[in-house]
Amino acid sequence: MKRLKLIAYLCAAMNDKLNRMLELVGDFFDVKNDPEQLSITDEVMNKLHAIHPSTMSEYNEGDGPIVWILLIPVREATMNCFLKGDISETQLFEETSPREKYDAVYLCSASVLQEYRGKGLAKKLTVDSINEISKQHSIKTLFYWPFSKEGTSLAESIAKKVNLPLYTRESSSTSYAAKL
């Protein structure tokens, strides 16, 4: 009976962190109300994994996710179109195919539960993922779409750590202005 209670407790803890993470992502990025942003579905996750297994990373201490990272390796031409605002985040993803040669990485998102922020977990996870992608692709550039001051600081810190230039998309989305 004690074992069943322990299992029930662990499942509840895992569900709590998972639910909090899902709520955080949903509230912060609000992809349902911003067609510019990529909505993460099973199909999107399968394609990301086919692009490279390190595109999606999670830090989990055994009781549910506390950090989620999403990166999209792309060609420089695709990056430039996105940075100029010629294509949306969804189009950036759609124009990226598995088995291409990538030379840039889009720092798509980093989500960290409140009590774990400021501990370097998102930075470490992202740097490790970029290093894994770089083993197969000649990555020369990082880029991002800022949604918060913390996100900008994280992107700058990552670029410095991996010694790559960092480019920023200036936003046309109303959700961006609301987040800063």
C-alpha positions in Angstrom: 0.0 0.0 0.0 2.9 2.4 0.8 4.3 1.8 -2.6 1.0 2.7 -4.3 0.9 5.9 -2.3 4.5 6.8 -3.3 3.7 6.1 -7.0 0.5 8.3 -6.7 2.5 11.1 -5.0 5.3 11.0 -7.7 2.7 11.0 -10.5 0.9 14.0 -8.9 4.2 15.9 -8.6 5.1 15.1 -12.2 1.7 16.2 -13.4 2.0 19.4 -11.3 5.2 20.5 -12.9 4.1 19.5 -16.4 0.8 21.4 -15.9 2.7 24.4 -14.6 5.1 24.3 -17.5 2.2 24.0 -20.1 0.5 26.9 -18.4 3.7 29.0 -18.4 4.3 28.4 -22.1 0.6 29.0 -23.0 0.3 32.2 -21.0 3.7 33.7 -22.0 3.9 33.0 -25.7 0.1 33.0 -26.3 0.6 31.2 -29.7 -3.2 30.7 -30.1 -3.6 34.5 -30.6 -0.4 35.1 -32.5 -0.3 33.5 -36.0 3.4 34.6 -36.4 4.5 32.0 -33.8 5.0 28.3 -34.3 2.4 26.2 -32.5 4.0 23.0 -31.1 2.1 19.8 -32.2 3.1 16.2 -32.4 3.7 16.7 -36.1 6.0 19.7 -35.4 7.9 17.7 -32.7 8.4 14.8 -35.1 9.8 17.1 -37.7 12.1 18.9 -35.2 13.4 15.5 -34.1 14.1 14.6 -37.7 15.9 17.9 -38.2 18.1 17.1 -35.2 17.5 15.3 -31.9 18.9 18.3 -30.0 16.3 20.8 -31.2 14.1 20.0 -28.2 15.6 19.6 -24.7 14.1 19.2 -21.3 15.6 19.4 -17.8 13.8 17.1 -15.5 14.9 16.1 -12.0 12.6 13.1 -12.1 9.4 14.8 -11.0 8.4 16.7 -14.1 9.9 19.2 -16.5 11.4 22.4 -15.1 13.1 23.7 -18.3 12.1 23.4 -21.9 14.3 24.5 -24.8 13.4 24.7 -28.4 16.0 25.4 -31.2 15.6 25.4 -35.0 18.7 25.0 -37.1 18.2 26.7 -40.5 20.0 27.9 -43.6 21.4 31.5 -43.5 18.9 32.6 -46.3 16.0 31.4 -44.2 17.4 33.2 -41.2 17.7 36.5 -43.2 14.1 36.3 -44.4 12.9 35.8 -40.8 15.1 38.6 -39.4 13.8 41.1 -42.0 10.2 40.1 -41.2 9.6 38.6 -44.6 8.5 35.3 -43.1 6.9 34.2 -39.8 8.2 31.8 -37.3 5.9 29.2 -38.7 7.1 29.8 -42.2 10.7 29.6 -40.9 9.9 26.2 -39.6 8.0 25.1 -42.7 10.9 26.2 -45.0 13.4 24.1 -43.0 13.7 20.4 -44.0 15.5 17.5 -42.4 18.8 16.5 -43.9 19.7 20.0 -45.0 23.0 21.7 -44.2 22.3 24.3 -41.6 24.6 27.2 -40.7 22.4 29.2 -38.2 20.4 28.3 -35.1 17.2 30.0 -34.1 16.8 30.3 -30.4 13.1 29.7 -30.5 12.1 29.4 -26.9 13.3 28.8 -23.4 10.8 28.2 -20.6 11.8 27.8 -17.0 9.6 27.3 -13.9 9.8 30.4 -11.7 11.6 28.8 -8.8 14.4 27.4 -11.0 15.2 30.7 -12.9 18.6 32.3 -12.5 20.4 29.0 -11.9 21.9 28.7 -15.4 19.9 25.6 -16.4 18.4 27.1 -19.6 21.8 28.4 -20.7 23.6 25.0 -20.1 20.8 23.1 -21.8 20.9 25.4 -24.8 24.7 25.5 -25.1 24.8 21.7 -24.9 22.2 21.5 -27.7 24.0 24.0 -29.9 27.3 22.0 -29.4 25.5 18.8 -30.4 24.0 20.4 -33.5 27.4 21.9 -34.4 29.0 18.4 -34.5 27.0 17.8 -37.7 26.5 21.3 -39.0 28.8 24.2 -39.5 26.8 26.7 -37.3 28.1 30.3 -37.8 25.2 32.3 -36.4 22.5 32.5 -33.7 19.4 34.5 -33.9 16.3 35.1 -31.8 13.0 37.0 -31.5 12.9 38.8 -28.2 9.9 38.4 -26.0 11.4 39.5 -22.6 14.4 41.2 -21.1 15.3 37.8 -19.5 15.1 36.1 -22.9 17.4 38.8 -24.4 19.9 38.4 -21.6 19.8 34.6 -22.0 20.4 34.8 -25.8 23.3 37.2 -25.3 24.8 35.0 -22.7 24.5 31.9 -24.9 26.0 33.6 -27.9 29.0 34.7 -25.8 29.5 31.2 -24.4 29.5 29.5 -27.8 31.4 32.5 -29.4 28.9 33.1 -32.2 27.3 36.3 -33.5 23.7 36.9 -32.4 21.1 38.6 -34.5 17.7 39.9 -33.4 14.4 40.0 -35.2 12.6 43.2 -34.6 9.0 42.3 -34.0 5.8 43.3 -35.8 3.7 41.3 -33.4 1.6 43.1 -30.7 2.4 40.3 -28.2 6.1 41.2 -28.3 5.5 44.8 -27.1 3.3 43.6 -24.4 5.9 41.2 -23.1 8.7 43.7 -22.6 
